[in-house]
Amino acid sequence: MPTFAESLPPSSLTLAVTVGLASASAGYFFGSRATALRLPEPSQSSQNDSDLSPAAPPLASVPAPVPVPAPAPVESDDSDDEAADGDLSAVSAGFMAPCKLVLVVRTDLGMSSGKIAAQCSHATLACYKALVNKNPKLVKHWERTGQAKIALKCNSEDQLLELEAIAKSLNLCARSIQDAGRTEVAAGSTTVLGIGPAPVELINQVTGKLRLL
């Protein structure tokens, strides 16, 4: 017995196949379309927008304050020296009269040779700076006559301060040095007294009895 397909004429068979294929294609198309409408995918533009969104800037760190150390004390001449000076311009020297600068060193402090040299340098510079402003003529005379510098010794701070007072009473330039206390002696210790430059005869009235260092 022939099948249903074999009983159809050729034109009817072709039409039936065509209608079947068209129905299947339409069903697949509308089914895929309905699924796409129910489950939308994220758009490419929204993904790009999220990728391009700027990141939050990092918080700036605030540096911790740096402590400033207190300035260290320095060797200097007595701050009251200039106020207590006599008339430094009153001292003069005769033609080719010898002049000298005396440096009185305290031996009771037990300073080393290098420390003594440094303190004497401070005293020499302090006397020179003071006198070159008040009596430049006397300073030039001392320079022309050899710039003599004599180192003497005393045994205590009291003796040093007494010599300073006598020198100033004679209108001599006198400068005492206080140490900063960074190495060998206590801070504020009076180490050296500079007297002069001035005529030898005048300075000997103050330091004539002292011995050489």
C-alpha contacts under 8 A as a table, 3 or more apart, distances in Angstrom:
res1	aa1	res2	aa2	distance
2	P	6	E	5.87
2	P	7	S	6.28
3	T	6	E	5.17
3	T	7	S	6.24
4	F	7	S	5.22
4	F	8	L	6.67
5	A	8	L	5.47
5	A	13	L	6.73
6	E	9	P	7.65
8	L	12	S	6.00
8	L	13	L	5.94
9	P	12	S	5.38
9	P	13	L	6.24
10	P	13	L	5.07
10	P	14	T	6.27
11	S	14	T	5.29
11	S	15	L	6.29
12	S	15	L	5.13
12	S	16	A	6.18
13	L	16	A	5.14
13	L	17	V	6.33
14	T	17	V	5.25
14	T	18	T	6.19
15	L	18	T	5.12
15	L	19	V	6.15
16	A	19	V	5.22
16	A	20	G	6.21
17	V	20	G	5.14
17	V	21	L	6.26
18	T	21	L	5.28
18	T	22	A	6.15
19	V	22	A	5.10
19	V	23	S	6.10
20	G	23	S	5.14
20	G	24	A	6.25
21	L	24	A	5.17
21	L	25	S	6.14
22	A	25	S	5.15
22	A	26	A	6.12
23	S	26	A	5.17
23	S	27	G	6.13
24	A	27	G	5.14
24	A	28	Y	6.24
25	S	28	Y	5.23
25	S	29	F	6.15
26	A	29	F	5.08
26	A	30	F	6.17
27	G	30	F	5.40
27	G	31	G	6.05
28	Y	31	G	5.17
28	Y	32	S	6.13
29	F	32	S	5.34
29	F	33	R	6.19
30	F	33	R	5.00
30	F	34	A	6.17
31	G	34	A	5.24
31	G	35	T	6.40
32	S	35	T	5.19
32	S	36	A	6.23
33	R	36	A	5.13
33	R	37	L	6.30
34	A	37	L	5.17
34	A	38	R	6.31
35	T	38	R	5.17
35	T	39	L	6.24
36	A	39	L	5.41
36	A	40	P	6.11
37	L	40	P	6.10
42	P	46	S	7.03
42	P	47	Q	7.42
43	S	46	S	5.49
43	S	47	Q	6.65
44	Q	47	Q	5.15
44	Q	48	N	6.17
45	S	48	N	5.03
45	S	49	D	6.10
46	S	49	D	5.00
46	S	50	S	6.28
47	Q	50	S	5.23
47	Q	51	D	6.26
48	N	51	D	5.00
48	N	52	L	6.15
49	D	52	L	5.15
49	D	53	S	6.19
50	S	53	S	5.32
72	A	180	A	7.92
73	P	180	A	5.18
73	P	181	G	7.96
74	V	179	D	7.06
74	V	180	A	4.87
75	E	122	H	7.51
75	E	177	I	6.73
75	E	178	Q	5.68
75	E	179	D	4.86
75	E	180	A	5.09
76	S	122	H	7.33
76	S	177	I	5.69
76	S	178	Q	5.89
76	S	179	D	7.32
77	D	81	D	7.42
77	D	122	H	7.87
77	D	123	A	7.28
77	D	126	A	6.50
77	D	175	R	5.91
77	D	176	S	5.43
77	D	177	I	4.59
77	D	178	Q	6.36
78	D	81	D	5.34
78	D	175	R	6.75
78	D	176	S	5.82
78	D	177	I	6.32
78	D	178	Q	6.94
79	S	82	E	7.10
80	D	83	A	5.42
80	D	84	A	6.17
81	D	84	A	5.23
81	D	85	D	6.09
81	D	174	A	7.48
81	D	175	R	6.45
81	D	176	S	7.95
82	E	85	D	5.24
84	A	168	K	7.58
85	D	88	L	7.17
85	D	168	K	5.82
85	D	171	N	7.02
85	D	172	L	7.97
85	D	173	C	7.14
85	D	174	A	7.90
86	G	168	K	5.69
86	G	169	S	6.49
86	G	170	L	7.39
86	G	171	N	4.58
86	G	172	L	7.24
87	D	90	A	5.55
87	D	91	V	7.91
87	D	171	N	5.22
87	D	172	L	7.99
88	L	91	V	6.20
88	L	131	L	7.13
88	L	134	K	6.06
88	L	135	N	6.39
88	L	171	N	5.30
88	L	172	L	6.13
88	L	173	C	6.35
89	S	92	S	7.75
89	S	134	K	5.65
89	S	135	N	4.84
90	A	171	N	6.95
91	V	135	N	7.97
91	V	138	L	7.55
91	V	171	N	6.82
91	V	172	L	7.28
91	V	198	A	7.32
92	S	138	L	6.09
92	S	198	A	7.63
92	S	199	P	7.57
93	A	96	M	7.83
93	A	97	A	5.96
93	A	98	P	7.93
93	A	99	C	7.62
93	A	138	L	6.83
93	A	141	H	7.54
93	A	198	A	7.40
93	A	199	P	5.86
94	G	97	A	5.08
96	M	141	H	7.82
96	M	145	T	6.79
97	A	145	T	7.94
97	A	199	P	6.89
98	P	142	W	7.57
98	P	145	T	6.47
98	P	199	P	5.92
98	P	200	V	5.99
99	C	141	H	7.81
99	C	142	W	5.51
99	C	145	T	7.11
99	C	147	Q	7.42
99	C	148	A	6.84
99	C	197	P	6.30
99	C	198	A	5.11
99	C	199	P	4.14
99	C	200	V	5.03
100	K	142	W	6.89
100	K	147	Q	6.44
100	K	148	A	4.68
100	K	149	K	5.67
100	K	150	I	7.26
100	K	196	G	6.56
100	K	197	P	5.11
100	K	198	A	5.76
100	K	199	P	6.41
100	K	200	V	5.88
100	K	203	I	7.97
101	L	124	T	7.82
101	L	147	Q	7.58
101	L	148	A	6.17
101	L	149	K	4.72
101	L	150	I	6.31
101	L	194	G	7.09
101	L	195	I	5.82
101	L	196	G	4.61
101	L	197	P	4.33
101	L	198	A	6.75
102	V	149	K	5.74
102	V	150	I	4.81
102	V	151	A	5.99
102	V	152	L	7.17
102	V	194	G	5.74
102	V	195	I	5.16
102	V	196	G	6.43
102	V	197	P	7.55
102	V	203	I	7.90
103	L	120	C	6.48
103	L	123	A	7.31
103	L	124	T	7.66
103	L	149	K	7.33
103	L	150	I	6.06
103	L	151	A	4.74
103	L	152	L	6.02
103	L	192	V	6.61
103	L	193	L	5.66
103	L	194	G	4.58
103	L	195	I	6.50
104	V	151	A	5.98
104	V	152	L	4.73
104	V	153	K	5.19
104	V	154	C	6.56
104	V	160	L	7.44
104	V	192	V	5.54
104	V	193	L	4.98
104	V	194	G	6.35
105	V	116	I	7.43
105	V	120	C	7.87
105	V	151	A	7.16
105	V	152	L	6.12
105	V	153	K	4.70
105	V	154	C	6.06
105	V	191	T	6.27
105	V	192	V	4.65
105	V	193	L	6.65
105	V	213	L	7.49
106	R	109	L	6.29
106	R	153	K	5.86
106	R	154	C	5.09
106	R	155	N	5.68
106	R	156	S	6.12
106	R	157	E	7.09
106	R	160	L	7.47
106	R	191	T	5.71
106	R	192	V	6.31
107	T	110	G	5.81
107	T	111	M	7.22
107	T	153	K	6.37
107	T	154	C	6.21
107	T	155	N	5.56
107	T	156	S	7.49
108	D	155	N	5.51
108	D	156	S	6.15
109	L	185	V	7.05
109	L	191	T	7.74
111	M	115	K	5.83
111	M	116	I	6.15
111	M	184	E	6.77
111	M	185	V	7.58
112	S	115	K	5.15
112	S	116	I	6.20
113	S	116	I	5.13
113	S	117	A	6.18
114	G	117	A	5.08
114	G	118	A	6.30
115	K	118	A	5.16
115	K	119	Q	6.25
115	K	184	E	7.85
116	I	119	Q	5.17
116	I	120	C	6.06
117	A	120	C	5.17
117	A	121	S	6.21
118	A	121	S	5.10
118	A	122	H	6.47
119	Q	122	H	5.09
119	Q	123	A	6.36
119	Q	177	I	7.09
119	Q	179	D	7.82
119	Q	191	T	6.88
119	Q	192	V	6.29
120	C	123	A	5.02
120	C	124	T	6.07
120	C	192	V	6.39
120	C	194	G	7.70
121	S	124	T	5.11
121	S	125	L	6.21
122	H	125	L	5.33
122	H	126	A	6.13
122	H	177	I	7.03
123	A	126	A	5.07
123	A	127	C	6.21
123	A	175	R	6.34
123	A	176	S	6.69
123	A	177	I	6.18
123	A	192	V	6.68
123	A	193	L	6.49
123	A	194	G	5.17
124	T	127	C	5.35
124	T	128	Y	6.17
124	T	194	G	6.31
125	L	128	Y	5.09
125	L	129	K	6.06
126	A	129	K	5.34
126	A	130	A	6.23
126	A	175	R	6.43
126	A	194	G	8.00
127	C	130	A	5.24
127	C	131	L	6.08
127	C	173	C	6.46
127	C	174	A	6.65
127	C	175	R	6.01
127	C	194	G	6.48
127	C	195	I	7.11
127	C	196	G	6.71
127	C	197	P	7.60
128	Y	131	L	5.33
128	Y	132	V	5.83
128	Y	139	V	7.65
128	Y	197	P	7.75
129	K	132	V	5.48
129	K	133	N	6.75
130	A	133	N	5.83
130	A	134	K	6.64
130	A	173	C	7.47
131	L	134	K	5.00
131	L	135	N	5.28
131	L	136	P	6.53
131	L	139	V	6.90
131	L	173	C	6.69
131	L	197	P	8.00
132	V	135	N	5.56
132	V	136	P	4.43
132	V	139	V	6.06
133	N	136	P	6.07
135	N	138	L	5.60
135	N	139	V	6.67
136	P	139	V	5.00
136	P	140	K	6.20
137	K	140	K	5.23
137	K	141	H	6.28
138	L	141	H	5.03
138	L	142	W	6.26
138	L	197	P	7.59
138	L	198	A	7.19
139	V	142	W	5.10
139	V	143	E	6.27
139	V	197	P	6.76
140	K	143	E	4.98
140	K	144	R	6.17
141	H	144	R	5.14
141	H	145	T	6.26
142	W	145	T	5.23
142	W	146	G	6.57
142	W	147	Q	5.26
142	W	148	A	7.65
142	W	197	P	6.62
142	W	198	A	7.50
143	E	146	G	5.69
143	E	147	Q	4.85
144	R	147	Q	7.19
145	T	148	A	7.84
150	I	212	L	7.76
151	A	212	L	6.04
151	A	213	L	5.60
152	L	210	L	6.26
152	L	211	R	5.60
152	L	212	L	4.34
152	L	213	L	4.63
153	K	210	L	6.50
153	K	211	R	6.06
153	K	212	L	6.22
153	K	213	L	5.10
154	C	159	Q	6.71
154	C	160	L	6.72
154	C	210	L	7.05
155	N	159	Q	6.95
156	S	159	Q	5.37
156	S	160	L	6.43
157	E	160	L	4.96
157	E	161	L	6.16
157	E	190	T	6.70
157	E	191	T	7.99
158	D	161	L	5.24
158	D	162	E	6.16
159	Q	162	E	5.07
159	Q	163	L	6.27
160	L	163	L	5.25
160	L	164	E	6.36
160	L	192	V	7.92
160	L	193	L	6.78
161	L	164	E	4.98
161	L	165	A	6.31
162	E	165	A	5.19
162	E	166	I	6.36
163	L	166	I	5.18
163	L	167	A	6.18
163	L	206	V	6.39
163	L	207	T	7.42
164	E	167	A	5.18
164	E	168	K	6.31
164	E	174	A	6.03
164	E	175	R	7.60
164	E	176	S	7.66
164	E	193	L	7.17
164	E	195	I	7.82
165	A	168	K	5.29
165	A	169	S	6.28
166	I	169	S	5.14
166	I	170	L	6.65
166	I	206	V	6.47
167	A	170	L	5.31
167	A	171	N	6.69
167	A	172	L	5.25
167	A	173	C	7.19
167	A	174	A	6.44
167	A	195	I	7.16
167	A	203	I	7.62
167	A	206	V	6.16
168	K	171	N	4.95
168	K	172	L	5.17
168	K	173	C	6.54
168	K	174	A	6.44
169	S	172	L	7.38
172	L	195	I	6.83
172	L	196	G	6.12
172	L	198	A	7.07
172	L	203	I	7.90
173	C	194	G	7.99
173	C	195	I	5.68
173	C	196	G	5.22
173	C	197	P	7.34
174	A	193	L	6.91
174	A	194	G	5.52
174	A	195	I	4.46
174	A	196	G	6.53
175	R	193	L	5.68
175	R	194	G	5.14
175	R	195	I	6.64
176	S	190	T	6.67
176	S	191	T	7.40
176	S	192	V	5.74
176	S	193	L	4.28
176	S	194	G	6.25
177	I	190	T	5.53
177	I	191	T	5.81
177	I	192	V	5.47
177	I	193	L	6.45
178	Q	187	A	7.61
178	Q	188	G	5.02
178	Q	189	S	5.23
178	Q	190	T	4.45
178	Q	191	T	6.13
178	Q	192	V	7.88
179	D	185	V	7.32
179	D	186	A	7.47
179	D	187	A	5.71
179	D	188	G	5.31
179	D	189	S	5.46
179	D	190	T	6.49
179	D	191	T	6.70
180	A	186	A	7.61
180	A	187	A	4.83
180	A	188	G	6.13
180	A	189	S	7.94
181	G	184	E	6.68
181	G	185	V	5.34
181	G	186	A	4.71
181	G	187	A	3.67
181	G	188	G	6.80
181	G	189	S	7.63
182	R	185	V	7.55
182	R	186	A	7.91
182	R	187	A	7.28
185	V	189	S	6.82
186	A	189	S	5.80
195	I	198	A	7.97
195	I	203	I	7.53
196	G	203	I	7.36
198	A	202	L	6.94
198	A	203	I	6.58
199	P	202	L	5.48
199	P	203	I	6.48
200	V	203	I	5.28
200	V	204	N	6.05
201	E	204	N	5.28
201	E	205	Q	6.84
202	L	205	Q	5.53
202	L	206	V	7.55
203	I	206	V	5.45
203	I	207	T	6.37
203	I	208	G	7.52
204	N	207	T	5.07
204	N	208	G	4.27
205	Q	208	G	5.87
206	V	209	K	7.99
207	T	210	L	5.49
